[in-house]
Amino acid sequence: MSEFDFDQIIGRRDTDSCKWDAPKAADKLPMWVADMDFKTAPCVIEALQARVEHGIFGYAQVPSSYYDAVTNWFATQHQFTFKPEWMLYTSGVVPAISAILKALIEPGDKVIVQTPVYNCFFSSIRNMQAQLVENPLICQQGYYQMDFADLQQKAADPKVKALLLCNPHNPVGRAWTKEELTRLGDICLAHDVTVICDEIHCDLVFPGVIHQPFAAINERFAQCSVTTVAASKTFNLAGLQLANILVKEPELRQKIDKALNVHEVCDVGPLGITAATAAYTHGQEWLAALRQYLFQNYQHVVHFFTQHCPQITVTKQQATYLVWLDITETGFSSDELSQMLAEQGKLLLNSGTVYGSKTGEGYIRVNIACPRSILEDGLRRIVKVIANNRV
């Protein structure tokens, strides 16, 4: 029995929650935005309470204790060793990706993404007046893999300057293996394509699964890549707005630092620093319990649809709390079912087409980072809406 109570239902309405208080979520059960309906780790709450008690929230500098906490965490949790001077900090992973792209590419350049993929990748690329190139993932019997032949062809285009890698992958839930990442890295290195790694879900692998940081594979990959990480997904701290960019190559680091400063997204607040430092220093036991609970939620989803709605197939995942459901056999399109669930089931989740107009068709994404009773409620709404609309 875990000492942490993830079954506790905590009301989030009227807390200015994007997930629960957005106008379209007003009368619905929200399982869409990627944050969790659990309290953060007790060590984080205690550290924040002590900081708030001090009562002054002026401009903050990032102390050495923060750098120590981050580097020690990645060394012990992921066998990823890097020096504090690799680290840049910013308000979030999405601003980080935008700054990295600004430092790397010119208008008209091309950037590869592996669809279906996190939708903010699309806007980050287009906002830089760059061209988006899709390297679609291949799904075989509910398990996603990379298409290396297609990647080789597209990376060979001299206009391609970067690849945005989601590792672990949102929304398909893959924790890419060392072998897969090595093949990807070799292709990108051969064509002078910089790999930009979004590893924000790195701590949320299922028990027994290993997260492989791309830059930790070898020296060559460390030199030709940039990694973004944050405690926000792991410890439910997104509202405190703090993320890191890890860059080994000094000249590239300087360019990215300049891009961050141009857009003034390089300053972070004292509460974010306090929370992340506490999480990375004392949060191991809480995270272990969380990972176990999320895995049990995932298993519950698999069992539920096998028993109650076999037309829905749950993707074989290894990481994240975002479950990717194949709804092809229901006969509804992604947008149709998402709309019916919102209107009839009062359930808010994401259509797969958000993550790729073609590669996401036939899928919906569901956030399962909630107490199991709430998860059960959401799953029953899905089954009921499908049953009520069956021709």
C-alpha positions, 0 to 999 in steps of 0.5 A, a space after each residue: 500500500 502506497 503512503 501517497 493517496 492517488 485515489 483522493 478526489 481533489 476539486 479543481 473547479 474555480 481554481 483558474 485551471 485551464 483543464 477544468 475552468 476553460 469555457 468549453 470544460 464548464 459542464 464536462 469531465 475534462 480528460 484533455 489538457 496534459 496535467 494531473 489531477 493529483 497533488 504534487 509530492 509532499 516534499 514540494 508542498 512543504 518547500 513551497 509553504 516554507 518559501 511562501 512563509 518568508 513573504 517576499 517574492 522579488 526577482 530571483 536568481 537560480 542558485 547552485 542548489 538548483 543546478 545540483 538538484 537537476 544534474 544529480 537527478 538525471 545522473 541517478 534516474 537516467 544515467 545522463 551526466 552533464 555539466 551545469 554549464 550545459 543548462 539554460 533555463 526558461 519558462 517552459 518547454 514550448 518557449 524553449 523549442 521556439 527559442 531553439 528553432 529561432 537559433 537554428 533555422 531561417 525562414 524557408 528551412 525545413 523541420 522534420 516531425 514524427 507524426 502523430 505528435 504533440 501539436 505545439 511542434 506544428 505551431 512552433 515550426 510555422 511561427 518561424 516561417 519554416 516548412 514542416 516535413 512529416 516522417 510518419 510513424 508506423 503502427 503495427 498491431 497497436 505498436 508504433 515504430 519509426 520509419 527509417 527509410 522515409 526518414 533517410 530520404 527526407 533528412 537528405 534534403 539540404 533544406 532540412 535543418 532540424 528534427 523535433 524528437 518527442 521522447 517519450 512520445 506524445 501521444 503514442 506513448 513510446 519510450 524509444 530504445 537506444 537502438 532506435 535512437 541510434 539509427 535516427 541519430 546516425 541518419 541526422 548526423 550524416 545529413 547535418 540535421 540537428 536533433 531537438 529532443 523534447 524529453 519532458 515525459 522522461 520520468 513517466 515511463 512505466 515500471 521496468 521501462 528505461 528512458 534513454 536520453 538521446 544526448 547520453 548515447 554518445 559524444 557525437 549525439 551530444 554535440 549535435 543535439 539540444 534537449 529540453 526537460 522540466 519537472 512540470 509533467 513529472 511533479 504536476 508543476 506546469 503553472 510554476 513555469 520552469 524548464 531547462 535546455 541542455 546544450 553541450 556545444 558552446 556556440 549553439 548554446 550561446 545562440 539559443 541563450 541569445 534567442 531566449 533573451 530576445 524574447 525575454 523568456 529567460 527569467 524564472 520565478 522563486 516558487 518554480 525554483 523552490 518547487 523543482 529543487 525540492 522535487 528533484 532532491 526529495 521526490 523519488 519515492 513519490 514518483 515511484 508510487 505515481 508511476 505504479 499508479 499510472 501504470 495500473 490506470 493504463 492496465 485498467 483502460 486496457 482491461 475495460 475496453 477489452 471487456 466492454 468495448 472491444 471495437 476500441 484498441 488501446 495502443 501498446 504504450 511504455 510511457 506517459 499518462 496520455 493514452 492513445 485509443 484506436 477507434 477505427 472499428 467504431 465507425 466514427 471519425 476522430 472529430 465525430 466521436 470527440 464531438 459526440 463525447 463532448 455534447 452527449 457524454 459531457 466528456 472532453 478529450 482530444 481528437 487524434 487529428 490535433 496531432 496529425 490530420 492524417 496520422 491521427 485520424 481514427 484515434 483519440 487521446 485521453 489523459 488518465 492522470 486522475 483518480 481511478 474512480 474518475 477514470 472509470 467514469 470517463 471510460 463508461 461515458 465513452 462506451 455509452 456514447 458509442 452504444 447510443 449512436 451505433 447504427 
